[in-house]
């Protein structure tokens, strides 16, 4: 399962970009930047859905963010790392329990839909849509997430990954959620970012 995949990563690599499955710190930051472009208020409240060790909180701080940040992750070990790193940040909390989550101004998710492992595509697609609905209920102004687009050649296809068509995902979000939907592509990485601003 994807959960075991990420547990292995953080056990092996700890609080680092490798510990959450990214190829480089630069790529991680680029993804954060494109997720957060929809946010124009440095004092807004943020929910990081699938926070890992809380790297988004560190990125936001470098950008002048001073609002309340909540990180949620399924893995207790990831949350343990996050709490240790950010223990001096009073406006920064982490949890593994969805019932503790309150709506924030913005909800962000980076990379949580990419690795499906042995879960078949149909079941993973249902999980993606259920998670997006959950994210929508946990935000006030809007939410953003990134995904992998289809590969250009069968030779590049990785069976354990989940790919989604950007136009299809944008259309789905427009149907499911009232608001403005935009897709950001072509930023040097093999993924795309969807912004949903709620009305």
C-alpha positions in Angstrom: 0.0 0.0 0.0 1.0 3.6 -0.5 1.1 4.1 3.3 3.8 1.4 3.7 5.7 3.1 0.8 5.9 6.4 2.6 6.6 4.8 5.9 9.7 3.1 4.4 10.8 6.4 2.9 10.7 8.4 6.1 12.3 5.5 8.0 15.2 5.4 5.5 15.6 9.2 4.8 14.1 11.0 7.7 13.0 14.6 7.5 14.1 15.4 4.0 12.7 15.6 0.4 13.7 11.9 0.0 11.7 11.0 3.0 8.5 12.1 1.2 9.5 10.7 -2.2 10.7 13.7 -4.1 13.7 13.7 -6.4 15.2 17.0 -5.1 14.6 19.8 -2.7 14.3 22.2 -5.6 11.5 20.2 -7.2 9.7 20.1 -3.8 9.9 23.9 -3.5 8.7 24.5 -7.1 5.6 22.4 -6.3 5.0 24.4 -3.1 5.3 27.7 -5.0 2.7 26.7 -7.6 0.3 25.4 -4.9 0.5 28.6 -3.0 0.1 31.1 -5.8 -3.6 31.2 -5.1 -3.0 32.5 -1.6 -2.7 36.3 -1.4 -2.9 36.7 2.4 0.2 36.0 4.5 -2.0 35.8 7.6 -4.4 33.2 6.2 -4.9 29.8 7.9 -3.5 26.8 6.1 -4.3 23.1 6.2 -1.5 20.9 4.7 -3.3 17.7 3.8 -0.6 15.0 3.7 2.0 17.1 5.4 4.8 14.6 5.8 7.4 16.3 8.0 6.0 19.7 7.5 8.2 21.1 4.7 5.4 23.3 3.4 5.3 25.1 6.7 9.0 25.9 6.3 8.5 27.1 2.8 5.6 29.3 3.8 7.6 30.9 6.6 10.3 31.9 4.0 7.6 33.6 2.0 6.5 35.8 5.0 3.5 33.6 6.0 2.5 34.2 9.6 -1.0 32.6 9.9 -2.0 29.4 11.6 -0.7 26.2 10.0 -2.2 22.8 10.5 -0.4 19.7 9.1 -2.3 16.4 8.7 -0.7 13.1 7.8 -1.8 9.4 8.0 1.6 8.4 9.3 2.3 8.9 13.0 6.1 8.8 12.3 5.8 11.7 9.9 3.8 13.7 12.4 6.4 12.9 15.1 9.1 14.3 12.9 7.1 17.4 12.0 6.3 18.1 15.7 9.9 17.8 16.7 11.1 20.1 13.9 8.4 22.8 14.5 8.1 22.4 18.3 8.9 26.1 18.9 6.2 27.3 16.4 3.1 28.1 18.4 1.0 28.7 15.3 2.0 25.4 13.8 0.2 22.1 14.8 0.3 18.5 13.5 -2.2 15.7 13.8 -3.0 12.2 12.4 -6.7 12.5 13.2 -9.1 14.0 10.6 -11.8 14.6 13.3 -9.4 17.2 14.9 -9.3 19.2 11.6 -11.2 22.5 11.4 -11.8 24.5 8.2 -8.9 26.7 7.2 -8.8 29.4 4.7 -6.8 27.2 2.3 -6.1 23.5 2.0 -3.1 22.3 0.1 -2.0 18.8 -0.9 1.3 18.0 -2.6 2.0 14.6 -4.0 -0.7 12.6 -2.1 -2.4 11.2 -5.3 0.7 10.0 -7.1 1.6 6.6 -5.6 -1.1 4.0 -5.7 1.1 0.9 -5.6 -1.0 -2.2 -6.1 -4.4 -0.4 -5.8 -6.2 -0.6 -9.1 -6.8 2.6 -11.0 -10.6 2.5 -10.5 -10.3 2.3 -6.7 -7.6 4.9 -6.6 -9.7 7.2 -8.7 -12.5 6.9 -6.2 -10.1 7.7 -3.4 -8.9 10.8 -5.2 -12.4 12.1 -5.6 -13.4 11.3 -2.0 -10.2 13.1 -0.8 -10.9 16.2 -2.9 -14.4 16.4 -1.4 -12.9 16.1 2.0 -10.4 18.9 1.2 -13.2 21.1 -0.1 -15.1 20.7 3.2 -12.0 21.7 5.1 -11.4 25.1 3.4 -13.1 28.4 3.3 -11.5 30.2 0.4 -10.1 27.4 -1.7 -7.8 24.4 -2.2 -5.0 23.3 -4.5 -3.4 20.0 -5.3 -1.0 18.5 -7.8 -1.1 15.3 -9.9 0.8 13.5 -12.6 -0.3 13.9 -16.2 -0.4 11.0 -18.6 3.1 10.0 -19.9 4.0 10.4 -23.6 5.3 6.9 -24.1 4.4 3.5 -22.7 8.1 3.0 -21.9 7.8 5.8 -19.3 4.7 4.4 -17.6 5.3 3.3 -14.0 2.6 0.8 -12.9 2.7 2.0 -9.3 1.8 5.6 -10.1 -1.5 7.2 -10.8 -1.9 9.5 -13.9 -4.7 11.9 -14.6 -5.6 14.1 -17.5 -5.4 17.8 -16.5 -8.5 18.8 -18.6 -10.5 16.0 -17.2 -9.5 16.9 -13.6 -10.4 20.5 -14.2 -13.8 19.6 -15.6 -14.5 17.3 -12.6 -13.6 20.1 -10.1 -15.8 22.5 -12.0 -18.7 20.1 -11.7 -18.1 19.1 -8.1 -17.2 22.4 -6.5 -18.8 25.9 -7.0 -16.0 28.3 -7.8 -13.2 29.2 -10.2 -10.9 26.3 -11.4 -7.6 26.8 -13.0 -4.8 24.4 -14.0 -1.1 25.3 -14.0 1.2 23.3 -16.2 4.7 23.5 -17.9 6.7 24.6 -14.9 9.6 22.2 -15.5 8.3 19.2 -13.7 6.2 16.2 -14.8 3.0 17.2 -12.9 0.3 19.8 -13.0 -1.4 21.9 -10.3 -5.1 22.5 -9.9 -6.4 25.6 -8.0 -10.1 25.7 -6.9 -11.2 29.1 -5.5 -14.5 28.7 -3.8 -17.2 31.4 -4.4 
